[in-house]
């Protein structure tokens, strides 16, 4: 899996050896582990927010790291943010029946955001004489 800043490929490292498992909000206790695979996995943004809050609570060495425990650098973030993550597009309808099976809300959304869909829908409606 290619790490991107939006997938859960980041950990919060408390100090040189320990990682965050969670924070018990009822008791305010920070749960930690020495084992990487036991640590909670975050998106980069979430991990950074948690690290900032923990530093404010006195955990001064807290930082974001990758799943191998290496501190995240700006080079890593640059590579992660440009990693190709393309959402899969829904197939274009082949017939008017397929087009009519799409909900009205979904059709309106796709007409506004997908030029190929708008063109195909117009072709299908025109072919059926529904201009």
C-alpha positions as CSV (number, residue, x, y, z in Angstrom):
1,X,0.0,0.0,0.0
2,X,1.3,3.4,-0.9
3,X,1.1,5.8,2.0
4,X,-0.9,9.0,1.5
5,X,-1.7,11.6,4.0
6,X,-5.3,10.5,4.0
7,X,-4.9,6.8,4.8
8,X,-4.2,5.3,8.2
9,X,-0.5,4.9,7.7
10,X,0.8,7.0,10.6
11,X,1.4,6.4,14.3
12,X,1.9,8.8,17.2
13,X,5.3,8.1,18.9
14,X,5.4,9.2,22.5
15,X,9.1,8.9,23.0
16,X,12.1,6.9,21.6
17,X,10.4,3.5,22.1
18,X,6.7,3.9,22.8
19,X,3.7,4.5,20.7
20,X,0.1,5.7,21.4
21,X,-2.6,3.1,21.7
22,X,-5.3,5.5,22.8
23,X,-6.4,8.0,25.4
24,X,-9.0,7.0,28.0
25,X,-11.1,10.1,27.9
26,X,-12.9,9.1,31.1
27,X,-9.7,8.9,33.2
28,X,-7.5,11.0,30.9
29,X,-4.9,8.3,30.9
30,X,-2.6,7.8,27.9
31,X,-2.3,4.2,26.8
32,X,1.0,3.3,25.2
33,X,2.8,0.2,23.8
34,X,6.3,-0.8,22.7
35,X,4.9,-2.8,19.9
36,X,4.3,-1.1,16.6
37,X,1.4,-3.3,15.5
38,X,-0.5,-2.5,18.8
39,X,-0.3,1.2,18.2
40,X,-3.4,3.1,16.8
41,X,-3.1,4.0,13.2
42,X,-4.1,7.5,12.0
43,X,-4.3,9.7,9.0
44,X,-1.4,12.2,9.0
45,X,-3.7,15.1,10.0
46,X,-5.3,13.2,12.9
47,X,-1.9,12.0,14.1
48,X,-0.6,15.5,14.0
49,X,-3.5,16.9,16.0
50,X,-3.2,14.2,18.6
51,X,0.6,14.8,18.9
52,X,0.1,18.5,19.4
53,X,-2.5,17.9,22.2
54,X,-0.1,15.4,23.9
55,X,2.8,17.8,23.7
56,X,0.6,20.4,25.4
57,X,-0.1,17.8,28.1
58,X,3.6,17.4,28.8
59,X,4.6,14.6,26.5
60,X,7.3,16.7,24.9
61,X,8.9,14.1,22.6
62,X,5.6,13.2,21.0
63,X,5.7,13.2,17.2
64,X,4.1,11.6,14.1
65,X,5.9,8.6,12.6
66,X,5.3,6.1,9.8
67,X,4.3,2.5,10.5
68,X,7.9,1.6,10.8
69,X,8.5,4.1,13.6
70,X,10.5,6.6,11.5
71,X,9.7,10.3,12.2
72,X,7.7,11.8,9.3
73,X,9.8,14.3,7.4
74,X,8.7,16.9,4.9
75,X,10.1,14.8,2.1
76,X,7.9,11.9,3.2
77,X,4.8,14.1,3.3
78,X,5.6,15.5,-0.2
79,X,5.9,12.0,-1.6
80,X,2.7,10.9,0.3
81,X,0.7,13.8,-0.9
82,X,1.5,13.3,-4.6
83,X,1.0,9.5,-4.5
84,X,-1.6,8.7,-7.1
85,X,-4.9,8.0,-5.4
86,X,-7.7,8.2,-8.0
87,X,-11.2,7.4,-7.0
88,X,-12.8,4.9,-9.3
89,X,-15.5,6.4,-11.5
90,X,-18.8,4.8,-11.9
91,X,-19.4,3.4,-15.4
92,X,-21.4,5.5,-17.8
93,X,-24.9,4.2,-18.5
94,X,-25.2,2.3,-21.7
95,X,-29.0,2.5,-22.1
96,X,-31.8,4.8,-21.0
97,X,-33.0,2.1,-18.6
98,X,-29.6,2.1,-16.9
99,X,-29.7,5.9,-16.7
100,X,-33.2,5.8,-15.2
101,X,-32.0,3.3,-12.5
102,X,-29.7,6.0,-11.1
103,X,-31.3,8.0,-8.3
104,X,-32.3,11.6,-9.1
105,X,-29.8,13.0,-6.6
106,X,-27.0,10.9,-8.0
107,X,-27.9,11.9,-11.5
108,X,-27.9,15.6,-10.7
109,X,-24.5,15.3,-8.9
110,X,-22.9,13.5,-11.8
111,X,-24.4,15.9,-14.3
112,X,-22.7,18.7,-12.5
113,X,-19.4,17.1,-11.8
114,X,-18.7,14.6,-14.7
115,X,-18.7,16.1,-18.2
116,X,-18.6,12.6,-19.7
117,X,-21.7,11.6,-17.8
118,X,-23.6,14.7,-18.9
119,X,-22.7,14.1,-22.5
120,X,-23.8,10.5,-22.3
121,X,-27.0,11.3,-20.5
122,X,-27.8,14.0,-23.2
123,X,-27.2,11.4,-25.9
124,X,-29.5,8.9,-24.3
125,X,-32.3,11.4,-23.7
126,X,-32.0,12.7,-27.2
127,X,-32.0,9.2,-28.7
128,X,-35.3,8.5,-26.7
129,X,-36.8,11.8,-27.9
130,X,-36.8,13.3,-24.4
131,X,-34.7,16.4,-25.1
